[in-house]
Amino acid sequence: MSSETDYRPVSRSGRVNQEAVPYLKRDVAERICDFEEVILGYDNELAEEEASRCMQCPDPQPCTLSCPAGNDIPEALWQASQGNFIEAALVFAATSPLPEVCGRVCPNLCQQGCVLGKRYGAISIGKLEAFVSDVAREAGALAITVPEEKTGKHIAVVGSGPAGITIAEDMAKLGHEVTVYEAWPEPGGVLVYGIPNFKLEKRVVGYKIQDLRDAGVKFITNSRVGENVMIEDLQHEYDAVFLGTGAGIEATMGIPGEDLEGVWKSTDYLVRANVKEEMRPEDKKIVPDIGKRVAVIGGGDTAVDCARSSIRLGAEEVTIVYRRTEAEMPGNPTERKICLEEGAKINYLQAPVEYIGDENGRIKAMKVIKMELGEPDASGRRRPIKIQGSEFIQDVDTLELAVGYWPDPLLGDKTENLETYKWGLILTDEEIGATSREGVFAAGDNAHGPDLVITAVASAHKAAKSMQAYLEGKTIVLPQPKPRRKK
């Protein structure tokens, strides 16, 4: 790691303090006709050029401080600037098991810390991470190395999303036998069933799953823990259990007409639209017939994903309806810009109050009310206030709800001494991942609510250290129970 004493000036000084090197992406007219990845990223020459903009700041580097997983970004960029792409990928992989994924879907918190950002444009760290990881993948350099001699300990991991993958790799590297339980038909969790192909191709996740299988990790799919197997059963069979079930229960707004045909919850819609039929559950085989006019309710990345998917399914008019302004939108601004490039519209300061059906029970329109912003609410964002008398009717053929997620409350409801709060979040000590049930650990979205891939990775690394301490017989302090709140 570079510091004040080993400061390394970048060899291509002509690039320092200059604007970012644009990365490549597919033409709009081409990309809206399929679900293939939109961002092409960098080639060798462009990657070296962009990486060489890094000023190799002395410690503490703001980019590394801004990364939840603490990726050694200056070192990775230094290697990339010298054309050492595999070495750069291994630097990323040392702290994140998902560099290929994070490089594609992370909103790049690290870039927010880049000192070049305000004046010249932050270095495209995410696009470089994806590029070098793809190079390393093609070279076979991302395989997981595990000890030949096993410890004899067996670990159960529930969920194969970012947190579950992280725990599985960390535990396998320590020599433990790992079995992953996944409710979906294929491993990958939200990375496969929640993120569209145009942002993250399924093959990228498939490579990681195969790495884990090659390292001895076993996967049991179509198995929902809390339903067809209980945590108590797992604890009888395994030495420790990790819960990485994410936050996959979709919120609704309680608006009249939500049960009309043509009103879709976001995950159900995205799975049908983006996942191959053979990978989908039996109840999600049919792809929606969306008609010409689609409305998406919400303002986050999921709303944008639904809108972009609808364009690819043939919708002629796609509108995102959001009750605040762009300044309050929680999603990734870059993805939002791409969505607008592809033809979607965003109607700000509006909210639905009723969905209207035809004689066959299918949605045909929605009543919308205009909003204005008041004082900030508990989230820190200005509170939307209805403007009475401003209602109007908007014709729609299909409506998609993308208004938030909660963890599945099933585990807390079905498991004795597993404390939950806030409608299903698993109570944990965030620094160690311990739950209120001894020998059971949790991290990721089911512990702290919907968040980023890299945040789940970072919290799962902490939980892995605590699991190892538990397996070694050390005392783990359990979090204090709180009264469980029902939705």
Phi, psi and omega in degrees: 000135181287148178214185180297334183269343179233037181302130183245105177296142182290136185294327181265071187298341179296339181270341182295139179062032172240166184293158184298149174279118183298138173270166186266142172217157185289151179296144184302312184299330179278314191287333181284357180266356180210179181253018180284161183303139182275316184278121176270336175079222186246158165256183185304311185294313181294323179296314178300318183295315180291317181297328183287354173288340183300130182275359181052057181304145174290162178300145355273126182290125184295332179292316179293320178297331182277348180270121180304329181270355179069034178304137178280076189293316178303319178295317179298317181290325176299312179299317180296323180295336178267005181082009180269071189291322179294317178299321178297318179296321180292332174294314177298316184292342180293333182243348179225128178282357186231052181296325178295324181282309182300323178298337181265322190245347181291139176285009172063061174300328180299323182293333179294338178268352184297128183292343179277351192303308189292324187261319188243348185100126181299152175296139181282072186298317181298315180294324176291321177299317178296317182296308183294328179292322176296321177297314180295323178298313180297329180275357181073027186264001184255015179297150181269125179266125180236154180294144176292323180269122183273158183278340186088358178270144181238131185242134173256130177243124181257111183103135183240032171278200184304315180293315180297319177298318181298312179298316181301316180291313181301317181290321178296321179295336178274357176095010180272154172276130187236132174236129183252130176256128183230132182286331180282166180294335180232151178291159177127340176056226183297334181295330179263315189261355181240341182249123183295157181300327184291348172255324184210105181293144183300329182299327181297316177291321179301323178300317182292319178299320179293323175304315181294318177298318179297333179274003176099000179287135179257146180237131174242111184261176183052037182230106181264107180292133187103350180238294179258356170209140185255157178299323177301321178297318180295322181291334174289331186263331187241160181278337177204153182232136176242135179252113178231055189275358174071199179226087188248005179270120188277137177283154173234174184252354181068031183270139176305132178098003181294342180268007179292150172296139181095356173260117187245142166280149192299313183295315177304316180293312183295322178297313181296324185279326193248344185256138179302147185304320183291345179263354184269150174297162183300328182275006180230032183282331186275130176277134184298141168269102194266349181075204186261328187245119183239135172242139178241127181260121180138172183225004183266191181297326180295321177298318178295319178298318179296317180297314181292325176294321181296322176300318181288338177273002172107005179296140180268335181222114181238123184232126171270128180251119185229137190276350176246197178258175180300328181299332181262357184295134185276348187280181181283118182301326180295315178295323178296319178296319178297320179299317178293323176303325184277358172113357178285158175242156175236122175260107181275160177054045175220153178208142177286147175238346178197142173254133189248129182255164175269189183293345180261005178081020178252142181299138177231342182196170172220147175270127185241142176243144178279153185235161168225162184262134176255215180285158178300145176262196184298334180281350183092350177268151181296135186284130177283135181237133180291139174264105185298137179085005183261010185296147173211166182257131176241123179287134177217149174260330179216143178230137181238126181266119178227065189248017174127170183223155172226157174295159176288121181286357186303315183299315180293323181290328187261353187242121178292138177068016172256100188281135174234168178205170180046057173063031171126352176298136180279126180291121178223162164274112187302332183280338183232349177074011179284138174263181179284354178253121184301134179086358179244128182238159181208152177196164180095202187297331180286350179255324183238006179092168183305129182206201187271161175302313185292332176292319176296319178299312183298315181290327178291325175301318179296317179296324180297320178296320179290322177299318179297318177298320178297316180295334178275001177090008180281153182283130177248122180284123182274147179293152180285133181298151173237156175299133181284133179257134178267150179289000000 
